[in-house]
Amino acid sequence: MISEDDIRFYKDNGYLVAKDLFSREQVDQALRAIDEVLDPRRAEKAYEMEPRDTQTVRRIWSPTKKHPTFWQMAKDDRLLDAIQGLIGENVLFHYSKLNMKGPKVGSVVEWHQDFSYYPHTNSDLLTALIFFDDATKENGCLRVIPGSHKKGLVSHDVGGYFRGKVSNIDESQAVSVEVPAGGVLFLHCLTLHASARNESDQPRRTFLPAYRAADAFPIYFGPHAAHNEPGIELLRGKRARTARVEAGVHPLPLAEREFGSIYEVQEGSHLTKDLAEMKTAGYAV
């Protein structure tokens, strides 16, 4: 259970680390589940490859739909107790993904706010980054700018179109968040964050289930966001009968062309990628 000091830290900084929330046994079970999902005998393509190393997977889509181990982990009572303390008693499961960050490859993720991809009526949304390997500076741990969530949603446009990244970041304020395997990093949806290439010979596999307060409703239903809604599930408390709306203006993620992942839109590869192939693969941010 997180403490009142933990909750204050999260509210002040926009992130929180809980070490050893999951056991070594649970981590090993999850690693075995990854191997099963990536088994080449499976008919369903459930992943996205590294463009510079086509033998390396960089993301598994919706792992909670691909293997029961991930769904059980996403509903873990200790995890939900912490989330309830951070966003309130009524908690919805939002979506999930699994970033692989392969050795000597591991795609760069540029500075961004998650909220820019899926603006809602309020910002009580967070992602729980559950680490299956020690996250270190060498293998591309997350970097965050503490307190940036208090400054609202900033533009993620390049050349007048959404590109899912922020320019002109003062990286002198950035903090590298190293977390041991089994630990969890709770990340506010407006906290600016990024991660570098994995320069080590060790992977950095991270499961990312995302959650939101039940009274946070989407205000954008574009092609890379609408797919989340059918999978929404109430995990704690009650469903909302009213939407809680925060004041402000939210730029919408209107890209020049459909994209399948944060990697593609930040890299610009969505401008040349075959859309039919993306849809067949079931890509989604």
C-alpha positions, 0 to 999 in steps of 0.5 A: 500500500502506498503512503500519504507521502507517496501520494504527495510525491506523485501529485508534486512530481507526476510519477512514483516508484514502488519497488518490489511490488511484484515477486521474482516468481511473478516476473519469471512467469511474465517472461515465460508468457512473453515467449509464448506470445512470440511463439512463431507458431501462433497465427496471430501477429501480436507485435511490431518489429524494430526497423533497424533489426527486423529480428527484434520485437520492439512492442507487443500489442494489447498483451492483456488480450494475448495471455492471461498472465498479463491480465492477472497482473493488470488486476493485481490487488496491490497494484490497484490499491496503489492506483486507487490511492492516486486517481480515486476509488473508481478505476477503469482499465484503459489499455495495455502494451509491452515494450521490449527495448532489445539489447543494443537496439531498443528504439528511442522514445522522444519527449512526449505526454501520453495525454496528447495521444488520447485527450480526456475530459480530465487528466486522472489517467496514469500508466503503470510501468511494470519492469521485468528487467532492471531498468538502468541508464544503460538499457534506456530507463525512463527519463521524466521532468518532475512537475511537468504534469502541472503545466498542462498539455503542450503542442506535439505538432511538427509542421502543423501536424501531430507528430507525438513529440515535444521540441525545445525540452530543457533536459537539465531538469530531467531525472533518470528513473532506475527501477529494479525488476518487479518494481512499478513506475506510476506515471501521470498522463501529463508528465513529460518523459522519454527514453534513450536507445538501449546501449547495453547487452541486456533487454529492458522488457516493460509491461504497461497497463494504463488506467483512468478514473471512471469519470474521465471520458475521451474527447477524441475518437480518431483511428489510433484512439477509438480502438481502446474503448471496447476494452474498457473494464471497471476494476474498482468502484462504480461507473460514472454517470457524469463526466468530470471536466477540467478547464482548458484547451486540448490540442487534438492528435490530428496527424498527417496520416494514420499511424500504428504506434508512437514509434512510427509517428515520432520517426515519421515512418507512418508517412510511407508505411503501407496503411493496409499492412498496418490495419491487417496487423492490427496496429494501435498506439 
